[in-house]
């Protein structure tokens, strides 16, 4: 956090921002709030999942579940719970 009596070196001393910082009034400077960086997106997220029906069916489908013992347990558990869709 910026100290009210210190002026950052990136702001010229003759500007109005520097004088406002020296006076300690950050209410007039909304870009110097601690949460000002929260509204900016720094990294792109959420583009990792590229769905493929074939891969999904091969790993999570009914035939894949029925081949293994743990998969059969999943199908049984979902049947007992009353799920309409047992697998993908």
Jmol script that loads the backbone (N, CA, C; Angstrom):
load data "model"
ATOM      1  N   UNK A   1       0.845  -1.177   0.000  1.00  0.00           N
ATOM      2  CA  UNK A   1       0.000   0.000   0.000  1.00  0.00           C
ATOM      3  C   UNK A   1       0.886   1.234   0.000  1.00  0.00           C
ATOM      4  N   UNK A   2       0.448   2.276  -0.629  1.00  0.00           N
ATOM      5  CA  UNK A   2       1.216   3.510  -0.751  1.00  0.00           C
ATOM      6  C   UNK A   2       1.060   4.323   0.528  1.00  0.00           C
ATOM      7  N   UNK A   3       2.192   4.780   1.035  1.00  0.00           N
ATOM      8  CA  UNK A   3       2.167   5.634   2.216  1.00  0.00           C
ATOM      9  C   UNK A   3       1.663   7.010   1.818  1.00  0.00           C
ATOM     10  N   UNK A   4       0.861   7.661   2.646  1.00  0.00           N
ATOM     11  CA  UNK A   4       0.295   8.948   2.245  1.00  0.00           C
ATOM     12  C   UNK A   4       1.328  10.048   2.061  1.00  0.00           C
ATOM     13  N   UNK A   5       2.476   9.989   2.733  1.00  0.00           N
ATOM     14  CA  UNK A   5       3.450  11.072   2.643  1.00  0.00           C
ATOM     15  C   UNK A   5       4.544  10.802   1.617  1.00  0.00           C
ATOM     16  N   UNK A   6       4.564   9.606   1.030  1.00  0.00           N
ATOM     17  CA  UNK A   6       5.608   9.306   0.059  1.00  0.00           C
ATOM     18  C   UNK A   6       5.058   9.466  -1.353  1.00  0.00           C
ATOM     19  N   UNK A   7       5.876   9.985  -2.243  1.00  0.00           N
ATOM     20  CA  UNK A   7       5.501  10.177  -3.637  1.00  0.00           C
ATOM     21  C   UNK A   7       6.261   9.145  -4.454  1.00  0.00           C
ATOM     22  N   UNK A   8       5.563   8.310  -5.241  1.00  0.00           N
ATOM     23  CA  UNK A   8       6.270   7.329  -6.069  1.00  0.00           C
ATOM     24  C   UNK A   8       7.159   8.004  -7.094  1.00  0.00           C
ATOM     25  N   UNK A   9       8.251   7.330  -7.451  1.00  0.00           N
ATOM     26  CA  UNK A   9       9.211   7.937  -8.373  1.00  0.00           C
ATOM     27  C   UNK A   9       8.693   7.967  -9.807  1.00  0.00           C
ATOM     28  N   UNK A  10       7.667   7.151 -10.137  1.00  0.00           N
ATOM     29  CA  UNK A  10       7.173   7.135 -11.511  1.00  0.00           C
ATOM     30  C   UNK A  10       6.239   8.310 -11.794  1.00  0.00           C
ATOM     31  N   UNK A  11       5.799   9.038 -10.781  1.00  0.00           N
ATOM     32  CA  UNK A  11       4.905  10.175 -10.971  1.00  0.00           C
ATOM     33  C   UNK A  11       5.725  11.453 -10.818  1.00  0.00           C
ATOM     34  N   UNK A  12       5.688  12.340 -11.802  1.00  0.00           N
ATOM     35  CA  UNK A  12       6.443  13.592 -11.668  1.00  0.00           C
ATOM     36  C   UNK A  12       5.941  14.417 -10.486  1.00  0.00           C
ATOM     37  N   UNK A  13       6.841  15.112  -9.846  1.00  0.00           N
ATOM     38  CA  UNK A  13       6.494  15.871  -8.646  1.00  0.00           C
ATOM     39  C   UNK A  13       5.596  17.059  -8.968  1.00  0.00           C
ATOM     40  N   UNK A  14       5.614  17.558 -10.202  1.00  0.00           N
ATOM     41  CA  UNK A  14       4.828  18.740 -10.544  1.00  0.00           C
ATOM     42  C   UNK A  14       3.380  18.398 -10.894  1.00  0.00           C
ATOM     43  N   UNK A  15       3.051  17.128 -11.014  1.00  0.00           N
ATOM     44  CA  UNK A  15       1.697  16.782 -11.445  1.00  0.00           C
ATOM     45  C   UNK A  15       0.717  16.895 -10.287  1.00  0.00           C
ATOM     46  N   UNK A  16      -0.571  16.926 -10.623  1.00  0.00           N
ATOM     47  CA  UNK A  16      -1.614  17.015  -9.608  1.00  0.00           C
ATOM     48  C   UNK A  16      -1.755  15.728  -8.817  1.00  0.00           C
ATOM     49  N   UNK A  17      -1.380  14.614  -9.424  1.00  0.00           N
ATOM     50  CA  UNK A  17      -1.454  13.328  -8.732  1.00  0.00           C
ATOM     51  C   UNK A  17      -0.453  13.296  -7.593  1.00  0.00           C
ATOM     52  N   UNK A  18       0.746  13.797  -7.847  1.00  0.00           N
ATOM     53  CA  UNK A  18       1.771  13.795  -6.811  1.00  0.00           C
ATOM     54  C   UNK A  18       1.372  14.692  -5.649  1.00  0.00           C
ATOM     55  N   UNK A  19       0.755  15.825  -5.951  1.00  0.00           N
ATOM     56  CA  UNK A  19       0.336  16.707  -4.864  1.00  0.00           C
ATOM     57  C   UNK A  19      -0.817  16.094  -4.078  1.00  0.00           C
ATOM     58  N   UNK A  20      -1.695  15.364  -4.766  1.00  0.00           N
ATOM     59  CA  UNK A  20      -2.792  14.698  -4.066  1.00  0.00           C
ATOM     60  C   UNK A  20      -2.259  13.581  -3.185  1.00  0.00           C
ATOM     61  N   UNK A  21      -1.215  12.894  -3.656  1.00  0.00           N
ATOM     62  CA  UNK A  21      -0.609  11.847  -2.836  1.00  0.00           C
ATOM     63  C   UNK A  21       0.079  12.434  -1.614  1.00  0.00           C
ATOM     64  N   UNK A  22       0.729  13.564  -1.804  1.00  0.00           N
ATOM     65  CA  UNK A  22       1.425  14.189  -0.692  1.00  0.00           C
ATOM     66  C   UNK A  22       0.443  14.648   0.378  1.00  0.00           C
ATOM     67  N   UNK A  23      -0.767  15.039  -0.041  1.00  0.00           N
ATOM     68  CA  UNK A  23      -1.766  15.472   0.929  1.00  0.00           C
ATOM     69  C   UNK A  23      -2.454  14.289   1.589  1.00  0.00           C
ATOM     70  N   UNK A  24      -2.361  13.110   0.986  1.00  0.00           N
ATOM     71  CA  UNK A  24      -2.939  11.919   1.583  1.00  0.00           C
ATOM     72  C   UNK A  24      -4.385  11.678   1.214  1.00  0.00           C
ATOM     73  N   UNK A  25      -4.896  12.335   0.192  1.00  0.00           N
ATOM     74  CA  UNK A  25      -6.291  12.140  -0.191  1.00  0.00           C
ATOM     75  C   UNK A  25      -6.357  11.137  -1.331  1.00  0.00           C
ATOM     76  N   UNK A  26      -6.603   9.879  -1.000  1.00  0.00           N
ATOM     77  CA  UNK A  26      -6.740   8.860  -2.034  1.00  0.00           C
ATOM     78  C   UNK A  26      -8.183   8.699  -2.462  1.00  0.00           C
ATOM     79  N   UNK A  27      -9.105   9.448  -1.867  1.00  0.00           N
ATOM     80  CA  UNK A  27     -10.510   9.350  -2.259  1.00  0.00           C
ATOM     81  C   UNK A  27     -10.725   9.901  -3.665  1.00  0.00           C
ATOM     82  N   UNK A  28      -9.897  10.859  -4.078  1.00  0.00           N
ATOM     83  CA  UNK A  28     -10.044  11.422  -5.412  1.00  0.00           C
ATOM     84  C   UNK A  28      -9.286  10.613  -6.457  1.00  0.00           C
ATOM     85  N   UNK A  29      -8.538   9.604  -6.038  1.00  0.00           N
ATOM     86  CA  UNK A  29      -7.747   8.804  -6.957  1.00  0.00           C
ATOM     87  C   UNK A  29      -8.241   7.357  -6.926  1.00  0.00           C
ATOM     88  N   UNK A  30      -9.245   7.015  -7.732  1.00  0.00           N
ATOM     89  CA  UNK A  30      -9.797   5.662  -7.665  1.00  0.00           C
ATOM     90  C   UNK A  30      -8.848   4.592  -8.186  1.00  0.00           C
ATOM     91  N   UNK A  31      -7.863   4.979  -9.016  1.00  0.00           N
ATOM     92  CA  UNK A  31      -6.959   3.981  -9.562  1.00  0.00           C
ATOM     93  C   UNK A  31      -5.880   3.568  -8.573  1.00  0.00           C
ATOM     94  N   UNK A  32      -5.814   4.181  -7.417  1.00  0.00           N
ATOM     95  CA  UNK A  32      -4.817   3.820  -6.416  1.00  0.00           C
ATOM     96  C   UNK A  32      -5.407   3.009  -5.272  1.00  0.00           C
ATOM     97  N   UNK A  33      -6.606   2.499  -5.437  1.00  0.00           N
ATOM     98  CA  UNK A  33      -7.203   1.675  -4.393  1.00  0.00           C
ATOM     99  C   UNK A  33      -6.562   0.291  -4.418  1.00  0.00           C
ATOM    100  N   UNK A  34      -6.607  -0.438  -3.316  1.00  0.00           N
ATOM    101  CA  UNK A  34      -5.993  -1.771  -3.295  1.00  0.00           C
ATOM    102  C   UNK A  34      -6.660  -2.754  -4.244  1.00  0.00           C
ATOM    103  N   UNK A  35      -7.927  -2.517  -4.614  1.00  0.00           N
ATOM    104  CA  UNK A  35      -8.657  -3.440  -5.461  1.00  0.00           C
ATOM    105  C   UNK A  35      -8.713  -2.988  -6.913  1.00  0.00           C
ATOM    106  N   UNK A  36      -7.904  -2.022  -7.297  1.00  0.00           N
ATOM    107  CA  UNK A  36      -7.975  -1.529  -8.667  1.00  0.00           C
ATOM    108  C   UNK A  36      -7.478  -2.569  -9.666  1.00  0.00           C
ATOM    109  N   UNK A  37      -6.568  -3.435  -9.267  1.00  0.00           N
ATOM    110  CA  UNK A  37      -6.079  -4.470 -10.166  1.00  0.00           C
ATOM    111  C   UNK A  37      -7.020  -5.644 -10.292  1.00  0.00           C
ATOM    112  N   UNK A  38      -8.021  -5.738  -9.418  1.00  0.00           N
ATOM    113  CA  UNK A  38      -8.924  -6.884  -9.436  1.00  0.00           C
ATOM    114  C   UNK A  38      -9.857  -6.854 -10.639  1.00  0.00           C
ATOM    115  N   UNK A  39     -10.100  -5.690 -11.200  1.00  0.00           N
ATOM    116  CA  UNK A  39     -11.023  -5.608 -12.323  1.00  0.00           C
ATOM    117  C   UNK A  39     -10.340  -5.889 -13.655  1.00  0.00           C
ATOM    118  N   UNK A  40      -9.025  -6.002 -13.668  1.00  0.00           N
ATOM    119  CA  UNK A  40      -8.297  -6.243 -14.904  1.00  0.00           C
ATOM    120  C   UNK A  40      -8.007  -7.732 -15.043  1.00  0.00           C
ATOM    121  N   UNK A  41      -8.216  -8.262 -16.247  1.00  0.00           N
ATOM    122  CA  UNK A  41      -7.910  -9.664 -16.516  1.00  0.00           C
ATOM    123  C   UNK A  41      -6.455  -9.765 -16.957  1.00  0.00           C
ATOM    124  N   UNK A  42      -5.684 -10.502 -16.220  1.00  0.00           N
ATOM    125  CA  UNK A  42      -4.272 -10.622 -16.550  1.00  0.00           C
ATOM    126  C   UNK A  42      -3.987 -11.851 -17.417  1.00  0.00           C
ATOM    127  N   UNK A  43      -4.700 -12.936 -17.185  1.00  0.00           N
ATOM    128  CA  UNK A  43      -4.447 -14.174 -17.909  1.00  0.00           C
ATOM    129  C   UNK A  43      -5.757 -14.695 -18.488  1.00  0.00           C
ATOM    130  N   UNK A  44      -5.676 -15.368 -19.602  1.00  0.00           N
ATOM    131  CA  UNK A  44      -6.850 -15.979 -20.212  1.00  0.00           C
ATOM    132  C   UNK A  44      -7.054 -17.327 -19.543  1.00  0.00           C
ATOM    133  N   UNK A  45      -8.253 -17.559 -19.049  1.00  0.00           N
ATOM    134  CA  UNK A  45      -8.545 -18.810 -18.368  1.00  0.00           C
ATOM    135  C   UNK A  45      -9.789 -19.440 -18.975  1.00  0.00           C
ATOM    136  N   UNK A  46      -9.905 -20.743 -18.802  1.00  0.00           N
ATOM    137  CA  UNK A  46     -11.098 -21.434 -19.231  1.00  0.00           C
ATOM    138  C   UNK A  46     -11.101 -21.873 -20.680  1.00  0.00           C
ATOM    139  N   UNK A  47      -9.935 -21.907 -21.319  1.00  0.00           N
ATOM    140  CA  UNK A  47      -9.888 -22.331 -22.713  1.00  0.00           C
ATOM    141  C   UNK A  47      -9.257 -23.710 -22.841  1.00  0.00           C
ATOM    142  N   UNK A  48      -9.082 -24.412 -21.728  1.00  0.00           N
ATOM    143  CA  UNK A  48      -8.395 -25.696 -21.747  1.00  0.00           C
ATOM    144  C   UNK A  48      -9.290 -26.819 -22.255  1.00  0.00           C
ATOM    145  N   UNK A  49     -10.570 -26.780 -21.969  1.00  0.00           N
ATOM    146  CA  UNK A  49     -11.456 -27.895 -22.271  1.00  0.00           C
ATOM    147  C   UNK A  49     -11.950 -27.808 -23.704  1.00  0.00           C
ATOM    148  N   UNK A  50     -11.491 -28.729 -24.523  1.00  0.00           N
ATOM    149  CA  UNK A  50     -11.953 -28.840 -25.903  1.00  0.00           C
ATOM    150  C   UNK A  50     -12.670 -30.184 -26.012  1.00  0.00           C
ATOM    151  N   UNK A  51     -14.001 -30.201 -25.909  1.00  0.00           N
ATOM    152  CA  UNK A  51     -14.721 -31.460 -25.771  1.00  0.00           C
ATOM    153  C   UNK A  51     -14.654 -32.332 -27.022  1.00  0.00           C
ATOM    154  N   UNK A  52     -14.570 -33.633 -26.774  1.00  0.00           N
ATOM    155  CA  UNK A  52     -14.605 -34.627 -27.831  1.00  0.00           C
ATOM    156  C   UNK A  52     -15.526 -35.743 -27.362  1.00  0.00           C
ATOM    157  N   UNK A  53     -16.587 -35.987 -28.099  1.00  0.00           N
ATOM    158  CA  UNK A  53     -17.576 -36.989 -27.696  1.00  0.00           C
ATOM    159  C   UNK A  53     -16.952 -38.379 -27.696  1.00  0.00           C
ATOM    160  N   UNK A  54     -16.096 -38.640 -28.648  1.00  0.00           N
ATOM    161  CA  UNK A  54     -15.467 -39.963 -28.730  1.00  0.00           C
ATOM    162  C   UNK A  54     -14.615 -40.256 -27.496  1.00  0.00           C
ATOM    163  N   UNK A  55     -13.783 -39.305 -27.098  1.00  0.00           N
ATOM    164  CA  UNK A  55     -12.949 -39.508 -25.904  1.00  0.00           C
ATOM    165  C   UNK A  55     -13.796 -39.611 -24.646  1.00  0.00           C
ATOM    166  N   UNK A  56     -14.853 -38.815 -24.572  1.00  0.00           N
ATOM    167  CA  UNK A  56     -15.718 -38.842 -23.391  1.00  0.00           C
ATOM    168  C   UNK A  56     -16.416 -40.186 -23.265  1.00  0.00           C
ATOM    169  N   UNK A  57     -16.907 -40.710 -24.375  1.00  0.00           N
ATOM    170  CA  UNK A  57     -17.579 -42.012 -24.347  1.00  0.00           C
ATOM    171  C   UNK A  57     -16.601 -43.135 -24.032  1.00  0.00           C
ATOM    172  N   UNK A  58     -15.379 -43.023 -24.536  1.00  0.00           N
ATOM    173  CA  UNK A  58     -14.394 -44.078 -24.296  1.00  0.00           C
ATOM    174  C   UNK A  58     -13.969 -44.144 -22.836  1.00  0.00           C
ATOM    175  N   UNK A  59     -13.934 -43.023 -22.174  1.00  0.00           N
ATOM    176  CA  UNK A  59     -13.474 -43.036 -20.784  1.00  0.00           C
ATOM    177  C   UNK A  59     -14.617 -43.052 -19.779  1.00  0.00           C
ATOM    178  N   UNK A  60     -15.753 -42.455 -20.103  1.00  0.00           N
ATOM    179  CA  UNK A  60     -16.846 -42.330 -19.142  1.00  0.00           C
ATOM    180  C   UNK A  60     -18.132 -42.996 -19.596  1.00  0.00           C
ATOM    181  N   UNK A  61     -18.118 -43.684 -20.726  1.00  0.00           N
ATOM    182  CA  UNK A  61     -19.332 -44.285 -21.266  1.00  0.00           C
ATOM    183  C   UNK A  61     -19.717 -45.569 -20.554  1.00  0.00           C
ATOM    184  N   UNK A  62     -20.868 -46.099 -20.932  1.00  0.00           N
ATOM    185  CA  UNK A  62     -21.408 -47.287 -20.270  1.00  0.00           C
ATOM    186  C   UNK A  62     -20.523 -48.505 -20.498  1.00  0.00           C
ATOM    187  N   UNK A  63     -20.037 -48.685 -21.715  1.00  0.00           N
ATOM    188  CA  UNK A  63     -19.193 -49.851 -21.995  1.00  0.00           C
ATOM    189  C   UNK A  63     -17.871 -49.774 -21.244  1.00  0.00           C
ATOM    190  N   UNK A  64     -17.309 -48.583 -21.150  1.00  0.00           N
ATOM    191  CA  UNK A  64     -16.061 -48.420 -20.402  1.00  0.00           C
ATOM    192  C   UNK A  64     -16.285 -48.661 -18.915  1.00  0.00           C
ATOM    193  N   UNK A  65     -17.412 -48.210 -18.405  1.00  0.00           N
ATOM    194  CA  UNK A  65     -17.714 -48.435 -16.988  1.00  0.00           C
ATOM    195  C   UNK A  65     -17.962 -49.912 -16.700  1.00  0.00           C
ATOM    196  N   UNK A  66     -18.633 -50.594 -17.620  1.00  0.00           N
ATOM    197  CA  UNK A  66     -18.978 -51.990 -17.358  1.00  0.00           C
ATOM    198  C   UNK A  66     -17.783 -52.926 -17.521  1.00  0.00           C
ATOM    199  N   UNK A  67     -16.689 -52.466 -18.107  1.00  0.00           N
ATOM    200  CA  UNK A  67     -15.502 -53.313 -18.278  1.00  0.00           C
ATOM    201  C   UNK A  67     -14.697 -53.469 -16.993  1.00  0.00           C
ATOM    202  N   UNK A  68     -14.696 -52.462 -16.140  1.00  0.00           N
ATOM    203  CA  UNK A  68     -13.874 -52.538 -14.927  1.00  0.00           C
ATOM    204  C   UNK A  68     -14.744 -52.747 -13.694  1.00  0.00           C
ATOM    205  N   UNK A  69     -14.115 -53.224 -12.640  1.00  0.00           N
ATOM    206  CA  UNK A  69     -14.859 -53.480 -11.411  1.00  0.00           C
ATOM    207  C   UNK A  69     -15.310 -52.176 -10.757  1.00  0.00           C
ATOM    208  N   UNK A  70     -14.445 -51.171 -10.749  1.00  0.00           N
ATOM    209  CA  UNK A  70     -14.843 -49.886 -10.162  1.00  0.00           C
ATOM    210  C   UNK A  70     -15.917 -49.201 -10.998  1.00  0.00           C
ATOM    211  N   UNK A  71     -15.853 -49.404 -12.315  1.00  0.00           N
ATOM    212  CA  UNK A  71     -16.890 -48.840 -13.172  1.00  0.00           C
ATOM    213  C   UNK A  71     -18.246 -49.462 -12.907  1.00  0.00           C
ATOM    214  N   UNK A  72     -18.261 -50.779 -12.688  1.00  0.00           N
ATOM    215  CA  UNK A  72     -19.522 -51.453 -12.354  1.00  0.00           C
ATOM    216  C   UNK A  72     -20.056 -50.973 -11.013  1.00  0.00           C
ATOM    217  N   UNK A  73     -19.150 -50.666 -10.085  1.00  0.00           N
ATOM    218  CA  UNK A  73     -19.585 -50.105  -8.798  1.00  0.00           C
ATOM    219  C   UNK A  73     -20.235 -48.740  -8.997  1.00  0.00           C
ATOM    220  N   UNK A  74     -19.684 -47.946  -9.894  1.00  0.00           N
ATOM    221  CA  UNK A  74     -20.247 -46.619 -10.175  1.00  0.00           C
ATOM    222  C   UNK A  74     -21.642 -46.758 -10.761  1.00  0.00           C
ATOM    223  N   UNK A  75     -21.793 -47.685 -11.725  1.00  0.00           N
ATOM    224  CA  UNK A  75     -23.115 -47.893 -12.337  1.00  0.00           C
ATOM    225  C   UNK A  75     -24.114 -48.372 -11.293  1.00  0.00           C
ATOM    226  N   UNK A  76     -23.692 -49.296 -10.438  1.00  0.00           N
ATOM    227  CA  UNK A  76     -24.578 -49.818  -9.393  1.00  0.00           C
ATOM    228  C   UNK A  76     -24.980 -48.719  -8.413  1.00  0.00           C
ATOM    229  N   UNK A  77     -24.004 -47.910  -8.013  1.00  0.00           N
ATOM    230  CA  UNK A  77     -24.276 -46.828  -7.065  1.00  0.00           C
ATOM    231  C   UNK A  77     -25.238 -45.802  -7.651  1.00  0.00           C
ATOM    232  N   UNK A  78     -25.062 -45.473  -8.912  1.00  0.00           N
ATOM    233  CA  UNK A  78     -25.957 -44.501  -9.545  1.00  0.00           C
ATOM    234  C   UNK A  78     -27.350 -45.081  -9.759  1.00  0.00           C
ATOM    235  N   UNK A  79     -27.426 -46.398 -10.013  1.00  0.00           N
ATOM    236  CA  UNK A  79     -28.735 -47.046 -10.154  1.00  0.00           C
ATOM    237  C   UNK A  79     -29.483 -47.028  -8.829  1.00  0.00           C
ATOM    238  N   UNK A  80     -28.779 -47.354  -7.748  1.00  0.00           N
ATOM    239  CA  UNK A  80     -29.413 -47.367  -6.429  1.00  0.00           C
ATOM    240  C   UNK A  80     -29.852 -45.969  -6.003  1.00  0.00           C
ATOM    241  N   UNK A  81     -29.121 -44.981  -6.427  1.00  0.00           N
ATOM    242  CA  UNK A  81     -29.480 -43.604  -6.078  1.00  0.00           C
ATOM    243  C   UNK A  81     -30.672 -43.115  -6.889  1.00  0.00           C
ATOM    244  N   UNK A  82     -30.955 -43.775  -8.003  1.00  0.00           N
ATOM    245  CA  UNK A  82     -32.103 -43.391  -8.813  1.00  0.00           C
ATOM    246  C   UNK A  82     -31.782 -42.433  -9.939  1.00  0.00           C
ATOM    247  N   UNK A  83     -30.531 -42.420 -10.354  1.00  0.00           N
ATOM    248  CA  UNK A  83     -30.146 -41.534 -11.458  1.00  0.00           C
ATOM    249  C   UNK A  83     -30.767 -42.010 -12.767  1.00  0.00           C
ATOM    250  N   UNK A  84     -31.235 -41.075 -13.547  1.00  0.00           N
ATOM    251  CA  UNK A  84     -31.787 -41.414 -14.857  1.00  0.00           C
ATOM    252  C   UNK A  84     -30.669 -41.697 -15.850  1.00  0.00           C
ATOM    253  N   UNK A  85     -29.582 -40.957 -15.739  1.00  0.00           N
ATOM    254  CA  UNK A  85     -28.444 -41.132 -16.637  1.00  0.00           C
ATOM    255  C   UNK A  85     -27.323 -41.782 -15.836  1.00  0.00           C
ATOM    256  N   UNK A  86     -27.014 -43.033 -16.158  1.00  0.00           N
ATOM    257  CA  UNK A  86     -26.000 -43.758 -15.399  1.00  0.00           C
ATOM    258  C   UNK A  86     -24.595 -43.363 -15.824  1.00  0.00           C
ATOM    259  N   UNK A  87     -24.394 -43.177 -17.112  1.00  0.00           N
ATOM    260  CA  UNK A  87     -23.083 -42.799 -17.637  1.00  0.00           C
ATOM    261  C   UNK A  87     -23.285 -41.829 -18.792  1.00  0.00           C
ATOM    262  N   UNK A  88     -22.172 -41.437 -19.396  1.00  0.00           N
ATOM    263  CA  UNK A  88     -22.231 -40.553 -20.566  1.00  0.00           C
ATOM    264  C   UNK A  88     -22.509 -41.349 -21.809  1.00  0.00           C
TER     265      UNK A  88
END
end "model"
wireframe off; spacefill off
backbone 0.3
color backbone group
